[in-house]
Amino acid sequence: MLNDYLARLKNALHNDIEERDEILNFMEEMINDRMENGEKLEDILASLGEPETVAESFLDTTSVKQTAEERPKETVCHYEFHHIHRIDIDSINCSYEFCPSDDDRFLVDIETDGDPGITVRDLDGVLKIDQDPIEGDFRSMFLNWSVSKDLFRRKALIRIVIPQDNCCDLKIDNVSGSIKGEDIAFEKVKIDCVSGPLEFTNTRMGSFKSESVSGSVRLQNVTVEKKAEMEIVSGSVRASALRCPDISTETVSGPIDLQIEGRKKDYDIRTEKLFKDEHISGSGDRRLKIESISGRIRYGFSE
């Protein structure tokens, strides 16, 4: 049913090939997201209307090019906060850099080529960073495609400076864009993204969980005090000098390469790959679990 709907939409779209493919991918991802939230496919398609009608909402994109040419470059916004215990981020195509501060201030600097619809707020100690390109439901976005498409294409670099003696929680939901952190500490870290590299260096965390489709995960000299969980579809997972008592990594086709600080004999090791499972019992209470369908698995220990 979904394939038939998208095929009719493709035939009804008279945009250029690149833009047409972008619209089809956008539509498919939106419908899948709504199904994951519990809606039935037939109800979703009924709410959208006939594909030919939906296609009409995407035809006039002239204003997109005009707006892109007119908007200013390298716009910088600056924010300053105190007493933050959690950073909560929900965005589409932003890149993030985290670094330490010499004082007790949380600083947020945004560099962008226009207004990407980002709001930054302090909600009772929660630093909220949201990118909301257009208000309303998905149908509203289709009807305002010339506006929402422009906002989807605008990218921003957000630098967040964190006090060295403050260990806050971090939660990020992002579609594309890189995420980097160096010489910092967090308590709970949870990151969901579709694509884009994720990298932490010289970082301490209480717990770490990341989920990604095609992005990569790289950890260098990272300490996770409780549990590190990394789930990925086609991207790579690489770690060097990783210190953690409970490590779990899952991938479909991407490579896994883990270099762990510690003794191999202290870990209960389980690796699961298509038609090949392995279990190595350890003398300690530490755990390493690696699951993959077709990706390469490599791991080693410092002792």
Phi, psi and omega in degrees: 000315180294318180298321178296319179297313181293327178295318177295320179296318179300317180293332183274343181278130179247019177285171177293166189300315182297315180292322178299314180296323178296319179294315180298318178295319179300313180297315182296317179296319179298313181296317178297321177298317180292324176293322178296334178274006172105357180280148177278146183301315182297326178290322179296312182295324178295322180290332180282328183095181181297144181303324181295326178287319178298321182300327181297333181289342185257001189284317187270096178242020180299320184293338180298310181296321179296316180295319181298324181286330186272338188287147182289160180255152173055043173292132181238127175246143183232134178227152180223133182221164175226158172057052177263130178249353179205141174246123184237116187238134176222108186214176184251301187224044179259151171253147186232140173231127179247134180213163185277155178250155178272351180228201186263015182266144167262120182246137178234119176242132182241122174248126183207164180263019179164186180277106181271013179075036182262133173242141180234124185217158171250111180249088179053049177090001176255116177279108183259125174237114184235141172242107182239098188294330180199138181284152178108184182273184182297327179299321178296324180293323178294318182291341179240041186302322182296333178274308185293325179297319179298319180289325178297327184279342181283132181247155181221146172252122183244118177258129182238120181258127187241136176301139184294330182266011179248124181246091184260169174279155178224127176227126182229128167244114185218147180272300179224163183114153184274157176227122183226141175218141183213136176059044182225175178220141176228163172270276178260132179237126176223121184230124174243126178210161178267305180220171181104145182284146176239124186217129174233136181228137179050053186235143176245135180224151172285312175213156184218128176220128178227142176229131183210158177265297184238003179281168179253155176237128180224125179238126180234120180053056182246136176247123175243117190287328184248282185218141175242122180237128180227118179240129185209153181266293186240355179277179183258155173236120181226135178219138175230137183055048178271126178246115182195136181278346184215106185240130178226125181228130178231135177212159177266301184231354182279156180283151176236128180221106184241128173243112192252135176281119180144185182261133181301323185291345179277350186254137166273113191250127175231124174239133181233120177225160184308118178065015180208108177245148181219139178227125177239113181285138178249164181273349180254188182256018179269152185229141173227121179232127180230126178235136178206151175271301184228000181283157178286139179242125175221139175208154180204168183232154181286338179231000000 
